[in-house]
Amino acid sequence: MSGRETLAEACEALARDFDALGDWNAQFQHLVALGRGLPDPDPDLLADANRVEGCQSQVWMDAARDRATGVVRLRAHSDAVIVRGLIAVLLRLYSGRTAREIREQPADALDRIGLADYLAPGRANGLNLMIRRIGELAAADAGEERTR
């Protein structure tokens, strides 16, 4: 055992963090703060090829995989602060994991956190599209780890 938490354990820890905040208003404010804490995107991330199609807001996502370790590093950005918060959660859960870990985790991993329960249908759909895109990026040959 590597001592690193599994993806399921990371979901549970994140769920506990959100549960401890209490009501949805406090959770929403935390989500917004997470989004505001993301770094500004590199201009190359904002290429049309990285756009996640079907999202209500503009969302860009890409990945680089270290061929030696299989670890996938995700980058993502959105023009909407709420979506940036969702991206922060997804990056916490999925970035830095192997492609196999990402592919083997069911798409409903975030159900325990319960964020989708409070999102408008368009935002919930966008969240599902981002999770699907992460799976696609993990499955694809993302190439050598880039220096960022």
C-alpha positions as CSV (number, residue, x, y, z in Angstrom):
1,M,0.0,0.0,0.0
2,S,1.4,3.4,-1.0
3,G,-0.2,5.3,1.8
4,R,-1.9,7.6,-0.7
5,E,-5.7,7.8,-0.3
6,T,-7.7,6.1,-3.0
7,L,-10.1,8.0,-5.2
8,A,-13.0,6.6,-3.2
9,E,-11.4,7.7,0.1
10,A,-10.8,11.2,-1.4
11,C,-14.5,11.4,-2.3
12,E,-15.4,10.5,1.2
13,A,-13.0,13.0,2.7
14,L,-14.4,15.7,0.4
15,A,-17.9,14.8,1.4
16,R,-17.0,15.1,5.1
17,D,-15.5,18.5,4.4
18,F,-18.7,19.7,2.7
19,D,-21.0,18.0,5.3
20,A,-19.1,19.8,8.1
21,L,-20.0,23.1,6.5
22,G,-23.7,22.5,7.2
23,D,-26.3,23.9,4.8
24,W,-26.1,24.4,1.1
25,N,-25.4,28.1,1.4
26,A,-22.2,27.5,3.3
27,Q,-21.3,24.7,0.9
28,F,-22.0,26.9,-2.1
29,Q,-19.8,29.7,-0.7
30,H,-17.0,27.1,-0.1
31,L,-17.4,25.9,-3.7
32,V,-17.1,29.5,-5.0
33,A,-14.0,30.0,-2.9
34,L,-12.4,26.9,-4.3
35,G,-13.1,28.2,-7.8
36,R,-11.6,31.5,-7.0
37,G,-8.5,29.8,-5.7
38,L,-7.6,28.2,-9.0
39,P,-4.7,29.7,-10.8
40,D,-5.2,31.6,-14.0
41,P,-5.1,29.3,-17.0
42,D,-2.2,29.0,-19.4
43,P,-3.3,30.5,-22.7
44,D,-2.7,27.2,-24.5
45,L,-5.4,25.5,-22.3
46,L,-8.0,27.8,-23.8
47,A,-7.7,26.3,-27.3
48,D,-10.8,25.1,-29.0
49,A,-9.5,21.5,-29.0
50,N,-9.7,21.6,-25.2
51,R,-13.3,22.8,-24.9
52,V,-15.7,20.5,-23.2
53,E,-18.7,20.5,-25.6
54,G,-22.2,20.7,-24.2
55,C,-21.5,22.6,-21.0
56,Q,-23.6,25.6,-20.2
57,S,-20.5,27.6,-19.5
58,Q,-17.3,27.6,-21.4
59,V,-15.1,24.9,-20.0
60,W,-11.6,23.8,-21.2
61,M,-9.8,20.7,-20.0
62,D,-6.7,18.8,-21.0
63,A,-4.3,16.3,-19.5
64,A,-0.7,15.2,-19.7
65,R,0.3,11.7,-18.6
66,D,3.7,10.7,-17.4
67,R,4.5,7.6,-19.5
68,A,6.8,6.2,-16.8
69,T,4.3,6.4,-14.0
70,G,1.0,6.6,-15.7
71,V,0.1,9.6,-13.6
72,V,-2.3,12.0,-15.2
73,R,-2.1,15.7,-14.6
74,L,-5.3,17.6,-15.4
75,R,-5.7,21.2,-16.2
76,A,-9.1,22.9,-16.5
77,H,-10.7,26.3,-16.5
78,S,-14.2,27.9,-16.9
79,D,-15.5,31.3,-17.4
80,A,-18.1,30.7,-14.6
81,V,-17.0,30.9,-11.0
82,I,-19.4,28.1,-9.9
83,V,-18.0,25.8,-12.6
84,R,-14.5,26.7,-11.5
85,G,-15.4,25.5,-8.1
86,L,-16.6,22.2,-9.5
87,I,-13.4,22.0,-11.5
88,A,-11.4,22.5,-8.3
89,V,-13.2,19.6,-6.8
90,L,-12.6,17.4,-9.8
91,L,-8.9,18.3,-9.9
92,R,-8.6,17.4,-6.2
93,L,-10.1,14.1,-6.9
94,Y,-8.7,13.1,-10.2
95,S,-5.5,14.9,-11.1
96,G,-2.3,13.1,-10.0
97,R,-3.9,9.7,-10.3
98,T,-3.1,7.0,-12.8
99,A,-5.2,6.6,-15.8
100,R,-6.3,3.2,-14.5
101,E,-7.5,4.7,-11.2
102,I,-9.5,7.3,-13.0
103,R,-11.0,4.8,-15.5
104,E,-12.0,2.3,-12.8
105,Q,-13.8,4.9,-10.6
106,P,-17.5,5.0,-11.5
107,A,-18.8,8.2,-12.9
108,D,-21.1,8.6,-9.9
109,A,-18.2,9.0,-7.5
110,L,-19.3,12.5,-6.7
111,D,-22.8,11.4,-5.6
112,R,-21.6,11.0,-2.0
113,I,-20.6,14.7,-2.0
114,G,-24.1,15.6,-3.2
115,L,-23.2,18.7,-5.1
116,A,-25.2,17.7,-8.2
117,D,-28.3,17.6,-6.0
118,Y,-28.1,21.4,-5.7
119,L,-27.1,22.3,-9.2
120,A,-29.5,23.5,-11.9
121,P,-30.0,20.7,-14.5
122,G,-27.7,22.5,-17.0
123,R,-24.9,22.7,-14.4
124,A,-25.4,19.1,-13.3
125,N,-25.2,18.0,-17.0
126,G,-22.0,20.0,-17.3
127,L,-20.5,18.3,-14.3
128,N,-21.3,14.9,-15.8
129,L,-19.7,16.0,-19.1
130,M,-16.6,17.1,-17.3
131,I,-16.3,13.8,-15.5
132,R,-16.8,12.0,-18.8
133,R,-14.1,14.1,-20.4
134,I,-11.7,13.3,-17.6
135,G,-12.3,9.6,-18.3
136,E,-11.7,10.2,-22.0
137,L,-8.5,12.1,-21.3
138,A,-7.3,9.4,-19.0
139,A,-8.0,6.7,-21.6
140,A,-6.2,8.6,-24.4
141,D,-2.5,8.7,-24.8
142,A,-2.0,12.1,-23.4
143,G,1.7,12.1,-24.2
144,E,4.7,13.0,-22.1
145,E,4.3,15.0,-19.0
146,R,4.6,18.7,-20.0
147,T,6.4,21.3,-18.0
148,R,3.9,23.8,-16.8
